[in-house]
Amino acid sequence: MKFQEETNDAIALLQQLIAISSVSKDESKAADFLERFIEMNGYVVSRKNNNVWLLGPGFDSSRPTILLNSHIDTVKPVAGWIHNPLSPSIEGRKLFGLGSNDAGASVVSLLHAFFYLTKQQQHYNLIFAASSEEEISGENGMVSLLNELPKIDFAIVGEPTGMNLAVAEKGLMVVDCTVHGKAGHAARNEGENAIYKALSDIEWFRTFEFDKKSDLLGPVKMTVTQINAGIQHNVIPDTCRFVVDVRSNEFYTNQDVLNEIRKHVNCEVQPRSIRLSSTATPLNHPVIKRGRELNRSVFGSPTLSDQALMPFQSMKMGPGDSSRSHTADEYILLDEIGEAIEIYVKLLDGLKL
């Protein structure tokens, strides 16, 4: 393997990161370690909250800039782990550990690709950024980091995609809906049942179809996922609340979707946030074109990432498989790390934007 030394170093770094608990909002020790590691490699590191980043040598604002980004935070370990989630273990060609697949392998692969690519002059600037709070879309993660970075022209977001190109990503909007009725005794014909009033709105969410469907992301998807009403069996409920998970495609902003919802339903509708919008990058972008020349497939991703917060063109691409994320005995294949470093370098080395 051409990048055997880089691969071995990346695997060793990932093992050290796995051993440091870095659940969202508690990533400080992992950020401390990564900051020291990068400094030991001779780079000047910047830090805000638990976000760590560095600019490539000879940064020139007249050149376009590419951001290499992945996140150091993890979810809490689920039940069912056989391996110790914070004790990295290698069995065969698998490295087990919490965050190994999502997204530690992307962090270490992107970082070592950054080290390799910045040894020679490129036609663009490179920035590497390890962000925090990605799993919760937290305010101290990518949102705060972007305020510190120079102008970005394109980003590669490291998430497990099998090193294929997620050129589009569905947006997310969580909507809280409230229906009001009137309390009464269930034994008598009185009151106004808020559950019954909510049924027509719930049915609308189940059956409504937005006109514009995406070739990569499909239709806008709305799913009622939670419902709560009533205080006891013999009282007509005067309030019914339900939650809708909305996944938008690139043809609609979350505000567009919200406006359409409010035109059709009778309940009160309150979004928790409208900032996590869908993204899409044209297939003729130079990075996408080179990726396809490397026989990497393009697809639209139904899952959310920090890509949703980036006001510039981007794609998701990283080692591993999304189906392993947030599961017991999460793992990455060692060969996937070596493959990732090699593909990242081939994708970017000598590229002109």
C-alpha positions as CSV (number, residue, x, y, z in Angstrom):
1,M,0.0,0.0,0.0
2,K,1.4,3.4,-1.1
3,F,0.2,5.1,2.1
4,Q,1.1,2.3,4.6
5,E,3.0,4.6,7.0
6,E,0.1,7.2,7.0
7,T,-2.4,4.4,7.5
8,N,-0.5,2.9,10.4
9,D,-0.2,6.3,12.1
10,A,-3.9,7.0,11.5
11,I,-5.0,3.7,13.0
12,A,-2.8,4.4,16.1
13,L,-4.3,7.9,16.4
14,L,-7.8,6.5,16.1
15,Q,-7.2,3.9,18.9
16,Q,-6.0,6.7,21.2
17,L,-9.1,8.8,20.4
18,I,-11.5,5.9,21.0
19,A,-10.0,5.5,24.5
20,I,-11.1,9.1,25.4
21,S,-14.8,9.6,26.1
22,S,-16.1,12.3,23.9
23,V,-19.9,12.3,24.1
24,S,-21.4,15.5,22.7
25,K,-20.8,18.5,25.0
26,D,-18.1,16.5,26.8
27,E,-15.3,16.5,24.1
28,S,-12.7,18.6,25.9
29,K,-10.3,15.8,26.6
30,A,-10.4,14.5,23.0
31,A,-10.0,18.1,21.7
32,D,-7.0,18.5,24.1
33,F,-5.4,15.4,22.9
34,L,-5.9,16.1,19.2
35,E,-4.6,19.6,19.7
36,R,-1.4,18.4,21.2
37,F,-1.0,15.7,18.6
38,I,-1.2,18.2,15.7
39,E,1.2,20.6,17.5
40,M,3.7,17.7,17.8
41,N,3.5,17.3,14.1
42,G,4.8,20.9,13.7
43,Y,1.5,22.8,12.9
44,V,0.0,25.8,14.5
45,V,-3.4,24.8,15.9
46,S,-6.4,27.0,16.7
47,R,-9.1,26.2,19.2
48,K,-12.6,27.5,20.1
49,N,-14.7,25.6,22.6
50,N,-14.0,22.0,21.7
51,N,-13.4,22.6,18.0
52,V,-9.8,22.2,16.7
53,W,-8.6,23.5,13.3
54,L,-5.4,24.4,11.4
55,L,-4.6,26.2,8.2
56,G,-2.3,24.6,5.6
57,P,1.2,26.2,5.3
58,G,1.4,29.2,3.0
59,F,-2.3,30.1,3.3
60,D,-3.1,32.6,0.6
61,S,-6.5,34.3,0.6
62,S,-6.3,34.9,-3.2
63,R,-6.6,31.1,-3.7
64,P,-9.8,29.1,-3.2
65,T,-10.0,27.2,0.0
66,I,-11.1,23.6,0.7
67,L,-12.2,22.6,4.2
68,L,-11.7,19.0,5.4
69,N,-14.0,18.5,8.3
70,S,-15.3,15.7,10.6
71,H,-16.5,15.5,14.2
72,I,-14.9,14.2,17.3
73,D,-18.1,13.8,19.4
74,T,-20.0,10.6,19.8
75,V,-23.4,9.5,20.9
76,K,-23.7,7.7,24.3
77,P,-23.0,3.9,24.0
78,V,-26.2,1.9,23.5
79,A,-27.0,-1.3,25.3
80,G,-25.7,-4.5,23.9
81,W,-22.0,-3.8,23.6
82,I,-19.9,-7.0,24.0
83,H,-16.6,-5.1,23.6
84,N,-15.7,-2.2,25.9
85,P,-16.8,0.9,23.9
86,L,-13.9,3.0,25.3
87,S,-11.3,0.2,24.9
88,P,-10.2,0.0,21.3
89,S,-9.7,-3.7,20.2
90,I,-8.6,-5.1,16.9
91,E,-10.0,-8.5,15.9
92,G,-8.9,-9.6,12.4
93,R,-9.2,-6.5,10.3
94,K,-11.8,-4.8,12.5
95,L,-11.2,-2.1,15.0
96,F,-14.0,-1.9,17.5
97,G,-14.8,1.1,19.6
98,L,-17.3,3.9,20.2
99,G,-16.9,6.5,17.4
100,S,-14.6,4.3,15.3
101,N,-17.0,4.4,12.3
102,D,-18.9,7.6,13.2
103,A,-16.7,9.5,12.7
104,G,-13.3,8.8,14.1
105,A,-12.0,7.0,11.0
106,S,-12.9,10.1,9.0
107,V,-11.2,12.4,11.4
108,V,-7.9,10.5,11.3
109,S,-8.0,9.8,7.5
110,L,-8.7,13.4,6.6
111,L,-6.0,14.7,9.0
112,H,-3.4,12.4,7.5
113,A,-4.5,13.3,4.0
114,F,-4.1,16.9,5.1
115,F,-0.6,16.2,6.3
116,Y,0.3,14.6,3.0
117,L,-1.3,17.1,0.7
118,T,0.2,20.1,2.4
119,K,3.8,18.8,1.9
120,Q,3.6,20.2,-1.6
121,Q,2.1,23.4,-3.0
122,Q,-1.5,23.0,-4.2
123,H,-3.7,25.3,-6.3
124,Y,-5.9,25.9,-3.3
125,N,-5.7,26.4,0.5
126,L,-6.5,23.5,2.8
127,I,-8.1,23.7,6.3
128,F,-8.6,20.8,8.6
129,A,-11.2,21.1,11.3
130,A,-12.3,18.6,13.9
131,S,-15.7,19.9,15.2
132,S,-17.7,19.1,18.3
133,E,-21.4,18.7,19.1
134,E,-22.2,17.3,15.6
135,E,-24.4,14.6,16.9
136,I,-26.7,17.2,18.5
137,S,-26.3,20.0,16.0
138,G,-25.1,22.1,19.0
139,E,-24.4,25.8,19.0
140,N,-20.8,25.3,20.2
141,G,-19.9,23.1,17.3
142,M,-19.9,23.9,13.6
143,V,-22.1,27.0,14.1
144,S,-19.4,28.7,16.3
145,L,-16.5,27.3,14.3
146,L,-17.7,28.8,11.0
147,N,-17.4,32.3,12.5
148,E,-13.7,31.7,13.0
149,L,-12.8,30.4,9.6
150,P,-11.8,32.3,6.5
151,K,-14.0,32.1,3.3
152,I,-14.6,28.5,2.3
153,D,-15.2,27.5,-1.3
154,F,-15.8,23.8,-0.8
155,A,-15.9,21.3,2.0
156,I,-15.5,17.6,2.3
157,V,-17.4,16.4,5.4
158,G,-16.1,13.1,6.8
159,E,-19.0,10.7,7.5
160,P,-19.2,7.0,6.8
161,T,-20.2,6.8,3.1
162,G,-18.0,3.9,1.9
163,M,-15.9,6.7,0.3
164,N,-18.7,7.4,-2.2
165,L,-19.9,10.9,-2.8
166,A,-22.9,12.1,-0.9
167,V,-23.5,15.2,-3.1
168,A,-26.9,16.0,-1.6
169,E,-28.3,15.7,1.9
170,K,-31.8,15.9,3.3
171,G,-32.6,18.7,5.6
172,L,-34.3,18.3,9.0
173,M,-37.1,20.2,10.7
174,V,-38.8,19.0,13.9
175,V,-42.3,20.4,14.3
176,D,-44.3,20.6,17.5
177,C,-48.1,20.6,16.9
178,T,-50.8,21.4,19.4
179,V,-54.6,20.9,19.1
180,H,-57.0,22.4,21.7
181,G,-60.3,21.0,22.7
182,K,-62.5,21.2,25.7
183,A,-62.4,19.0,28.8
184,G,-65.5,17.0,29.9
185,H,-66.6,13.7,31.5
186,A,-66.0,10.7,29.3
187,A,-69.3,9.2,30.5
188,R,-71.4,12.0,29.2
189,N,-71.7,13.6,25.8
190,E,-69.8,16.7,26.6
191,G,-66.5,18.4,25.9
192,E,-64.5,18.5,22.7
193,N,-62.0,15.7,22.3
194,A,-58.6,17.1,21.2
195,I,-57.4,13.7,20.0
196,Y,-60.3,13.4,17.6
197,K,-59.6,17.0,16.3
198,A,-56.0,16.1,15.8
199,L,-56.7,13.0,13.6
200,S,-57.4,15.0,10.4
201,D,-54.2,16.9,10.7
202,I,-52.2,13.7,11.4
203,E,-53.8,12.1,8.4
204,W,-52.7,15.2,6.3
205,F,-49.1,14.7,7.4
206,R,-49.3,11.0,6.5
207,T,-50.7,11.5,3.0
208,F,-49.7,14.9,1.7
209,E,-47.1,14.9,-1.1
210,F,-45.0,17.9,-2.1
211,D,-44.8,18.5,-5.9
212,K,-41.1,18.5,-6.4
213,K,-39.2,15.3,-6.0
214,S,-35.4,15.0,-6.2
215,D,-33.6,12.5,-8.3
216,L,-31.0,12.1,-5.4
217,L,-33.1,12.7,-2.3
218,G,-36.6,11.7,-3.4
219,P,-39.7,13.5,-2.0
220,V,-40.1,15.7,1.1
221,K,-40.9,13.2,3.9
222,M,-43.1,14.0,6.9
223,T,-43.5,11.5,9.7
224,V,-45.6,11.8,12.9
225,T,-43.3,10.3,15.5
226,Q,-44.7,11.2,19.0
227,I,-48.2,12.0,20.4
228,N,-49.3,12.9,23.8
229,A,-52.8,13.6,25.2
230,G,-55.1,13.1,28.2
231,I,-54.6,13.0,32.0
232,Q,-56.8,10.0,32.9
233,H,-59.2,7.5,31.3
234,N,-62.5,9.3,32.2
235,V,-61.6,12.9,31.2
236,I,-62.1,14.1,27.7
237,P,-58.6,15.5,26.7
238,D,-58.6,19.2,26.1
239,T,-55.1,19.2,24.5
240,C,-53.3,16.9,22.1
241,R,-49.7,17.4,21.2
242,F,-47.8,15.6,18.5
243,V,-44.3,15.8,16.9
244,V,-43.5,15.6,13.2
245,D,-40.1,14.7,11.8
246,V,-39.7,16.6,8.4
247,R,-37.0,15.7,5.9
248,S,-36.7,18.2,3.1
249,N,-35.1,17.9,-0.3
250,E,-33.0,20.5,-2.1
251,F,-36.1,22.1,-3.8
252,Y,-37.6,23.4,-0.6
253,T,-36.1,25.4,2.3
254,N,-37.4,24.5,5.7
255,Q,-39.3,27.8,5.7
256,D,-41.0,26.8,2.4
257,V,-42.1,23.5,4.0
258,L,-43.3,25.3,7.1
259,N,-45.4,27.7,5.1
260,E,-47.0,24.9,3.2
261,I,-47.8,23.0,6.4
262,R,-49.5,26.0,8.0
263,K,-51.7,26.5,4.9
264,H,-53.2,23.0,5.3
265,V,-53.5,22.1,9.0
266,N,-55.7,23.6,11.8
267,C,-53.3,22.9,14.7
268,E,-50.7,25.2,16.1
269,V,-47.4,24.5,14.4
270,Q,-44.1,25.5,16.0
271,P,-40.7,24.5,14.5
272,R,-37.9,23.8,16.9
273,S,-35.5,25.2,14.3
274,I,-35.4,25.9,10.5
275,R,-31.7,26.2,10.1
276,L,-30.9,22.5,9.1
277,S,-31.7,22.8,5.5
278,S,-31.1,20.4,2.6
279,T,-27.9,20.8,0.5
280,A,-26.9,19.8,-3.0
281,T,-23.8,20.3,-5.1
282,P,-23.8,20.2,-8.9
283,L,-22.4,17.1,-10.5
284,N,-20.1,19.2,-12.7
285,H,-18.2,20.6,-9.7
286,P,-14.5,19.8,-10.1
287,V,-14.3,17.7,-6.9
288,I,-17.3,15.7,-7.9
289,K,-16.1,15.2,-11.4
290,R,-12.7,13.9,-10.2
291,G,-14.4,11.7,-7.7
292,R,-16.5,10.1,-10.4
293,E,-13.3,9.6,-12.5
294,L,-12.0,7.6,-9.5
295,N,-15.1,5.4,-9.9
296,R,-16.8,6.7,-6.8
297,S,-20.6,6.7,-7.0
298,V,-22.8,9.7,-6.2
299,F,-25.9,9.5,-4.1
300,G,-28.2,11.5,-1.9
301,S,-28.0,11.0,1.9
302,P,-31.1,10.8,4.1
303,T,-29.1,11.4,7.3
304,L,-28.1,14.8,8.7
305,S,-24.6,16.1,9.3
306,D,-22.7,19.4,9.8
307,Q,-23.1,19.8,6.1
308,A,-26.5,21.2,6.8
309,L,-24.9,24.2,8.5
310,M,-22.5,25.1,5.8
311,P,-23.4,28.1,3.5
312,F,-21.1,26.9,0.7
313,Q,-20.8,23.9,-1.6
314,S,-19.9,20.6,0.1
315,M,-20.2,16.8,0.0
316,K,-20.1,14.0,2.5
317,M,-17.4,11.4,2.0
318,G,-15.7,9.1,4.5
319,P,-14.6,5.6,5.3
320,G,-17.0,3.1,6.9
321,D,-20.7,2.3,6.6
322,S,-23.6,4.4,8.0
323,S,-25.4,1.3,9.1
324,R,-22.7,0.7,11.8
325,S,-23.2,4.1,13.3
326,H,-24.8,4.4,16.8
327,T,-24.8,0.6,17.1
328,A,-23.4,-1.8,19.7
329,D,-19.9,-3.0,18.8
330,E,-19.4,-0.3,16.3
331,Y,-16.3,-0.9,14.2
332,I,-14.2,0.3,11.2
333,L,-12.2,-2.0,8.9
334,L,-8.5,-1.2,9.0
335,D,-8.4,-1.4,5.2
336,E,-11.1,1.3,5.0
337,I,-8.7,3.8,6.7
338,G,-5.9,3.1,4.2
339,E,-8.3,3.3,1.3
340,A,-9.7,6.6,2.6
341,I,-6.4,8.3,2.8
342,E,-5.4,7.1,-0.7
343,I,-8.7,8.3,-2.2
344,Y,-8.7,11.7,-0.4
345,V,-5.2,12.3,-1.8
346,K,-6.1,11.2,-5.3
347,L,-9.2,13.3,-5.2
348,L,-7.4,16.5,-4.2
349,D,-3.8,16.3,-5.2
350,G,-3.2,18.8,-8.0
351,L,-6.9,19.7,-8.3
352,K,-7.9,23.1,-9.7
353,L,-11.2,24.6,-8.6
